[in-house]
């Protein structure tokens, strides 16, 4: 199983994807202006919370997960997020930061 994380300009979604590519469970949140004031930390907090909530709900642990794939609204430049205008983020090393929490994180 894998997690898919979709970071949009105003929204974040986290879904558990089965081996046959069906969504087993998902969590979503509209990003409020308050979230965006400390967006770099909030992104990691929300991803971590939603992954843990889904793992608990499905009675799984992180060792059951093959990969965590992250998509976001900016190009990847030298391993860092390019300009994500709505999020007001530039140069954030989301993959490196998320790997400090989950070692099986990949960028898409």
SULMOFEN-V479580 format. One record per helix or strand of 3 or more residues. SS is the DSSP state (h for helix, s for strand). FROM is the first residue (numbers start at 0). TO is the last residue. Records with the same first field share a line. If there is no record, write none. Layout:
SS=FROM-TO / FROM-TO
This chain:
s=1-6 / 10-16 / 22-29 / 66-71 / 104-106
h=32-35 / 38-57 / 61-63 / 84-86 / 93-98
